[in-house]
Amino acid sequence: MIYRVYRGIYRGIIYIVCKMRKKCYNVTKGSKMKESKVERRLVTKIKASGGKAYKWESPGNAGVPDRIIITPAGKVIFVETKRPKGGVLSSRQKNQIQNLIKLKQDVRVITNYEQVDEFIKEITIESKNST
């Protein structure tokens, strides 16, 4: 399923993710939600689905995605969370995401609760299909 590409701040990096992975998400406008709330919901939902959501902090490698997700099916997905309105990927983050994509890794940028829920549905379906 292919979603429309948001025509705002994320154009460069989301276009790459959409083109290579055939998956991207719309950004909800007008929200004052903090990035930490989006990340917290992601972690809670991942753990509830039986997966793991490790916080990724890599000294000497600024800009790595926020989380390394391991799904119940054993798939590894790198996730960068941003706040819905005004959350901007830095040039270092764009570079790190591009490097991971070149290494054929699944990288996602998630900016709101709806995208978290879509992501959880996707990995739940994959988990059921792999068993």
Contacts in CASP RR format, 6 or more apart in sequence:
PFRMAT RR
TARGET T0000
AUTHOR 0000-0000-0000
METHOD contacts of the structure
MODEL  1
MIYRVYRGIYRGIIYIVCKMRKKCYNVTKGSKMKESKVERRLVTKIKASG
GKAYKWESPGNAGVPDRIIITPAGKVIFVETKRPKGGVLSSRQKNQIQNL
IKLKQDVRVITNYEQVDEFIKEITIESKNST
1 23 0 8 1.000
2 18 0 8 1.000
2 22 0 8 1.000
2 23 0 8 1.000
2 24 0 8 1.000
3 18 0 8 1.000
3 23 0 8 1.000
3 24 0 8 1.000
3 25 0 8 1.000
3 26 0 8 1.000
4 24 0 8 1.000
4 26 0 8 1.000
5 11 0 8 1.000
5 14 0 8 1.000
5 15 0 8 1.000
5 18 0 8 1.000
5 24 0 8 1.000
6 14 0 8 1.000
6 24 0 8 1.000
6 25 0 8 1.000
6 26 0 8 1.000
6 27 0 8 1.000
8 27 0 8 1.000
9 86 0 8 1.000
9 87 0 8 1.000
9 88 0 8 1.000
9 89 0 8 1.000
10 27 0 8 1.000
10 88 0 8 1.000
10 89 0 8 1.000
10 109 0 8 1.000
12 94 0 8 1.000
13 89 0 8 1.000
13 93 0 8 1.000
13 94 0 8 1.000
13 97 0 8 1.000
13 98 0 8 1.000
13 109 0 8 1.000
14 24 0 8 1.000
14 109 0 8 1.000
15 24 0 8 1.000
16 97 0 8 1.000
16 98 0 8 1.000
16 101 0 8 1.000
17 23 0 8 1.000
17 24 0 8 1.000
17 97 0 8 1.000
17 101 0 8 1.000
17 107 0 8 1.000
17 108 0 8 1.000
17 109 0 8 1.000
18 24 0 8 1.000
20 101 0 8 1.000
21 101 0 8 1.000
21 106 0 8 1.000
21 107 0 8 1.000
23 108 0 8 1.000
25 108 0 8 1.000
25 109 0 8 1.000
25 110 0 8 1.000
25 111 0 8 1.000
25 115 0 8 1.000
25 118 0 8 1.000
27 84 0 8 1.000
27 85 0 8 1.000
27 111 0 8 1.000
27 112 0 8 1.000
28 84 0 8 1.000
28 85 0 8 1.000
28 111 0 8 1.000
28 112 0 8 1.000
28 114 0 8 1.000
29 84 0 8 1.000
29 85 0 8 1.000
30 84 0 8 1.000
30 85 0 8 1.000
31 83 0 8 1.000
31 84 0 8 1.000
31 85 0 8 1.000
31 112 0 8 1.000
32 85 0 8 1.000
33 83 0 8 1.000
33 84 0 8 1.000
33 112 0 8 1.000
33 113 0 8 1.000
34 83 0 8 1.000
35 81 0 8 1.000
35 82 0 8 1.000
35 83 0 8 1.000
35 87 0 8 1.000
38 81 0 8 1.000
38 82 0 8 1.000
38 83 0 8 1.000
38 84 0 8 1.000
38 110 0 8 1.000
38 111 0 8 1.000
38 112 0 8 1.000
38 113 0 8 1.000
38 116 0 8 1.000
39 66 0 8 1.000
39 67 0 8 1.000
39 81 0 8 1.000
41 113 0 8 1.000
41 116 0 8 1.000
42 53 0 8 1.000
42 67 0 8 1.000
42 69 0 8 1.000
42 79 0 8 1.000
42 81 0 8 1.000
42 110 0 8 1.000
42 116 0 8 1.000
42 119 0 8 1.000
43 53 0 8 1.000
43 67 0 8 1.000
45 116 0 8 1.000
45 117 0 8 1.000
45 120 0 8 1.000
46 52 0 8 1.000
46 53 0 8 1.000
46 69 0 8 1.000
46 120 0 8 1.000
46 123 0 8 1.000
47 53 0 8 1.000
49 71 0 8 1.000
49 72 0 8 1.000
49 120 0 8 1.000
49 123 0 8 1.000
49 124 0 8 1.000
49 127 0 8 1.000
50 72 0 8 1.000
51 69 0 8 1.000
51 70 0 8 1.000
51 71 0 8 1.000
51 72 0 8 1.000
52 69 0 8 1.000
52 70 0 8 1.000
53 67 0 8 1.000
53 68 0 8 1.000
53 69 0 8 1.000
53 70 0 8 1.000
53 79 0 8 1.000
54 67 0 8 1.000
54 68 0 8 1.000
54 69 0 8 1.000
54 70 0 8 1.000
55 66 0 8 1.000
55 67 0 8 1.000
56 64 0 8 1.000
56 65 0 8 1.000
56 66 0 8 1.000
56 67 0 8 1.000
56 68 0 8 1.000
56 78 0 8 1.000
57 64 0 8 1.000
58 64 0 8 1.000
61 96 0 8 1.000
62 92 0 8 1.000
63 90 0 8 1.000
63 92 0 8 1.000
63 93 0 8 1.000
63 95 0 8 1.000
63 96 0 8 1.000
64 78 0 8 1.000
64 96 0 8 1.000
65 78 0 8 1.000
65 79 0 8 1.000
65 80 0 8 1.000
65 93 0 8 1.000
65 96 0 8 1.000
65 97 0 8 1.000
65 100 0 8 1.000
65 107 0 8 1.000
66 79 0 8 1.000
66 80 0 8 1.000
66 81 0 8 1.000
67 78 0 8 1.000
67 79 0 8 1.000
67 80 0 8 1.000
67 81 0 8 1.000
68 76 0 8 1.000
68 77 0 8 1.000
68 78 0 8 1.000
68 79 0 8 1.000
69 76 0 8 1.000
69 77 0 8 1.000
69 78 0 8 1.000
69 79 0 8 1.000
69 123 0 8 1.000
70 76 0 8 1.000
71 77 0 8 1.000
71 123 0 8 1.000
71 126 0 8 1.000
71 127 0 8 1.000
72 123 0 8 1.000
72 127 0 8 1.000
73 123 0 8 1.000
73 126 0 8 1.000
73 127 0 8 1.000
73 129 0 8 1.000
73 130 0 8 1.000
73 131 0 8 1.000
74 130 0 8 1.000
75 106 0 8 1.000
75 123 0 8 1.000
75 126 0 8 1.000
76 105 0 8 1.000
76 106 0 8 1.000
77 106 0 8 1.000
77 107 0 8 1.000
77 108 0 8 1.000
77 123 0 8 1.000
78 97 0 8 1.000
78 100 0 8 1.000
78 105 0 8 1.000
78 106 0 8 1.000
78 107 0 8 1.000
78 108 0 8 1.000
79 107 0 8 1.000
79 108 0 8 1.000
79 109 0 8 1.000
79 110 0 8 1.000
79 119 0 8 1.000
80 89 0 8 1.000
80 93 0 8 1.000
80 97 0 8 1.000
80 107 0 8 1.000
80 108 0 8 1.000
80 109 0 8 1.000
80 110 0 8 1.000
81 109 0 8 1.000
81 110 0 8 1.000
81 111 0 8 1.000
82 88 0 8 1.000
82 89 0 8 1.000
82 109 0 8 1.000
82 110 0 8 1.000
82 111 0 8 1.000
83 111 0 8 1.000
84 111 0 8 1.000
84 112 0 8 1.000
87 111 0 8 1.000
89 97 0 8 1.000
89 109 0 8 1.000
97 107 0 8 1.000
97 109 0 8 1.000
100 107 0 8 1.000
101 107 0 8 1.000
108 119 0 8 1.000
110 116 0 8 1.000
110 119 0 8 1.000
END
